Amino acid sequence: MDCKGVLFARYDLDQAAQRFSKHALVSRVRNMWRYRELLPVRDESNIVTLGEGYTSILPLTRVGGKVGLKELFMKDDGLIPTGTFKARGMAAAISRCVELGVGKVAVATAGNAGAAMAAYASRAGIESYVYMPKDTPEPIRRECEVYGARVTLVDGTIADAGKRVDELSLRNNWMTLSTMNEPYRVEGKKTMGFEIAEQFEWRTPDVVVYPTGGGTGIVGMWKAFEELEKIGWINQKRPRFVAVQSSGCAPVVKAFQEGKESCEFWHDASTVAAGLRVPKAYGDYLILRAIRESHGTAIAVSDKEILNAMKELARTEGVCVCPEGAATYACLPKLQDDGFLDKDEQVLLYNTGIGILYPDLIK
Ligand SMILES: *Cc1c(COP(=O)(O)O)cnc(C)c1O
């Protein structure tokens, strides 16, 4: 790990192509472990699961009509254990910890990764330590505590929490599950890409709009599509990725617009979308690469636009989404002004969590 780069799990894809078939999926339980041949746990008995994954894809016909898109969809990871898609990554990481005999885990988090880690760790009988900014929404902090994590509140952002965790993990022999510090959370997030491909009948939608903080989602989906192509389940067509951030913390958008390969640290990061308050992502170069290779784009929306979008989605479509998820809807008018979207394209918004975790934002 001296290079400070990101490590990935790799598979024997030739063997997977022979042993794994679309047909095998028909009889499998509808959660993320249905793709276990392409997940990092070797012995199934080590899987720690709360039933995460295979979330619904909802057509958004009414708001789609309003913004002039005929085929607008939302994949809704509000309906997942712990209330956010962080469950996917942590289910994979904690399962792998069980397999490797890890007894203590720690994470620096903007909040939701801590709650998900704590839930799976408690189910596995592993001790968990969570470091989060002291202004993390209180329900999320309490969620960590109710699962039995030892929570420490830190002055500053997730970047400051990260420094604490790195120091303490070395000293205490904790396994660090901070974003992209280990290879397994991305593997869990990969299942978002598998599910999208399966749910769209092995063709991918034209555009996937994704609220980007640490970027494990984009990097994970990119890896998923690459692996599916290698085993012959999808063709070369990829969705164009749109990374949405908040204008109060938009390092990926800035670097994308400036043609840079990595991000500068974003000072005074502030946004209601806590999951997007990542001043500098560990895997920034991978996020930027996936956006560019997919011919996608990156775009920022204001907190006000996010809050309006939350309200509109709830009132018009009956979905109460988290602020991060709302950002994917909020950016659509801008994407259209930029000529990025065609009205006949299939556009998928990724909702990453449930709105009721943010009671202060839904009054
Ligand atoms: C962590 C988080 C994000 C950002 O996800 P990354 O994959 O790290 O970019 C978005 N939304 C919510 C609700 C989150 O908790």
Ligand as a Chemical Component Dictionary entry (heavy atoms), coordinates in Angstrom:
data_LIG
# 
_chem_comp.id                   LIG 
_chem_comp.type                 NON-POLYMER 
_chem_comp.pdbx_formal_charge   0 
_chem_comp.three_letter_code    LIG 
# 
loop_
_chem_comp_atom.comp_id 
_chem_comp_atom.atom_id 
_chem_comp_atom.alt_atom_id 
_chem_comp_atom.type_symbol 
_chem_comp_atom.charge 
_chem_comp_atom.model_Cartn_x 
_chem_comp_atom.model_Cartn_y 
_chem_comp_atom.model_Cartn_z 
_chem_comp_atom.pdbx_ordinal 
LIG C1 C1 C 0 -21.777 7.874 0.708  1  
LIG C2 C2 C 0 -22.984 8.403 0.056  2  
LIG C3 C3 C 0 -22.955 8.917 -1.251 3  
LIG C4 C4 C 0 -21.681 9.018 -2.048 4  
LIG O1 O1 O 0 -21.283 7.764 -2.457 5  
LIG P1 P1 P 0 -19.869 7.413 -3.081 6  
LIG O2 O2 O 0 -20.067 6.113 -3.752 7  
LIG O3 O3 O 0 -18.896 7.373 -1.971 8  
LIG O4 O4 O 0 -19.547 8.508 -4.068 9  
LIG C5 C5 C 0 -24.154 9.288 -1.824 10 
LIG N1 N1 N 0 -25.311 9.215 -1.143 11 
LIG C6 C6 C 0 -25.387 8.755 0.115  12 
LIG C7 C7 C 0 -26.699 8.700 0.801  13 
LIG C8 C8 C 0 -24.218 8.328 0.760  14 
LIG O5 O5 O 0 -24.301 7.866 2.011  15 
# 
loop_
_chem_comp_bond.comp_id 
_chem_comp_bond.atom_id_1 
_chem_comp_bond.atom_id_2 
_chem_comp_bond.value_order 
_chem_comp_bond.pdbx_ordinal 
LIG C1 C2 SING 1  
LIG C2 C3 SING 2  
LIG C2 C8 DOUB 3  
LIG C3 C4 SING 4  
LIG C3 C5 DOUB 5  
LIG C4 O1 SING 6  
LIG O1 P1 SING 7  
LIG P1 O2 DOUB 8  
LIG P1 O3 SING 9  
LIG P1 O4 SING 10 
LIG C5 N1 SING 11 
LIG N1 C6 DOUB 12 
LIG C6 C7 SING 13 
LIG C6 C8 SING 14 
LIG C8 O5 SING 15 
# 
